[in-house]
Amino acid sequence: MVILHEGWAARSRGSRFGTKVGPFYRGINTAYIERLNATFRAHLAPLTRRGRAIARTEAALTAGMWLVGTAYNFCWPHDSLRLRAPDDALHTWHQRTPAMAAGLADHPWTIGDLLRFQIPLPRWVPPKRRGRPPKHPPLEDAA
């Protein structure tokens, strides 16, 4: 395999699918996807069974996946994101969640914090009027 470098872009020749690009990988890394699938299967009971009938409805499965995904990002620390603690600290590592690494949180949330968090509702937009227009326009308040 011959790798040609052109400025910032590196092109790979000889690769059957052309997915390897220099020292970087431009395609989807299946190891990350399989790791994510394994995390969901480990924490969501309907995905561990062969059939999906235990979830009863697609809405229940979707809600469970949102809960696991949010807990994954806000509640569960990841070893790959940890930072070395100062020498005078009690622990060797400072554990971080993906939300902490992204700057969205300053501490790992508990599941209780996650479930009690209130998401603000979006601004209400009146529905678009459908059908035939009324014969008489609505009366406006004189006050």
N, C-alpha and C positions, 0 to 999 in steps of 0.2 A: 504494500500500500504506500503510495507516494502522497505526501501532504504538501500542498503548495500554499504559501502564505502571501496574501495580497493585502497589505495594510493591516487593518484590524480583523479582516475576515480571513479565515483559513478554510480551504476547501480540501476535501478528501477525495482522492481518485482511487479507484479500485474497490471501494466499498460497494457491495451489491445494492444497497438501498440508499446510500449517500447520507446516512444519519450521523456518522462521526464527523466532527468538524474540529480539526486541530486538537488542542488540549481540552476543548469544551465539547459538550454533548448537546446537540440542538433538538433531539427528539424527546419523546416521553420516556422517562426511565421507568420501566415496569416494576423495578424493585420498590420504588416509592408507592406506586399504586397498589401493589400486593400487600405492602405493609399497612397501608390505610384500610384495605379490605379486611385484613386480619384483625385490625383494631376494632372495626365495626362488628365483625362476627363475634369477637370475644366479649363485647359489651352489650350486644343487642340479641336477645334470645331468639327472636324469629329468624335471624340469619344463620343460627347454628344448626337449625333443623334443615332437612333436605327440602321440604316444602315450605311455602310461604303462607300456608293457610292459618298458621297460628297467629299471624298478625291481624287476621280478620278483615281489615280494610287497608287500603293503600294509605289512607290518612293516618292511621295508627303507626304504620311503618315509617312514614315520612316524619311524623312528630318524634318518633324514637330516634331517627337518624339525626334530626336537628339537635336533640338533647345530647346525644353522644358526641356529635361534632362540636357543640359549644363547650361541653365539659372537657373535651380533648384540648381545646384552645385556651380555656380560661381556668380550669381547675387542676389539671394533671401536669406536673412538671415533667420536662423531657431532659434526659441526660445529655443529649447533644447540644442543648441550649444553656447548660450550666456555666457559671463563671467561677473562677478561682477566688476564694474569699481572702481578705487581707490576713497577714500572718498572725495578728493578735485576735482573730475571730475564733469562736468556739468550734465552728465547722470548717471543713476544708473547702467545700463548694457552696456557692449560692445558687439554689435551684430556681429555675425560671420556666414559665409557661410560654407558649407561642405568643399569647397576648401581651405578656410582659416584654418579650423580645421585640415586639412590634410597637411598643409604647402605648398600648391600649389599657393596660392595667399596671398597678404598682405593687401588687401582691397576688399570690394565688387565691382564687376565689374558692369558697366552699360550695358544695352542691346547694346548700340552703341559700347562700347569697345569690347563686345563679337563678334559682326558682323564685326568689322574692324580687328580683330585679324587674322594675316596671319599664316597659318599652313605651315611649311616647307614641300616641296615635298619630297617623298622618293627618294633615289638614283636610277637612271635609270639602269635597267638591260635589256640587249638586249634580244629579244624573242628567245626562243629555235627554232632552225631550224627544220622544219618538211618536210617530204616527201623525195624524192629521192635526193641523193647528186649530185651536179653539175658535168658535165663531165670534165670541166676544172676548176681547183682551181682558185679563184680570184687572180688577179695580185696585188702584194704588191708594195707600193711606194718605189722608189729607193732613194728618198731624205732623 
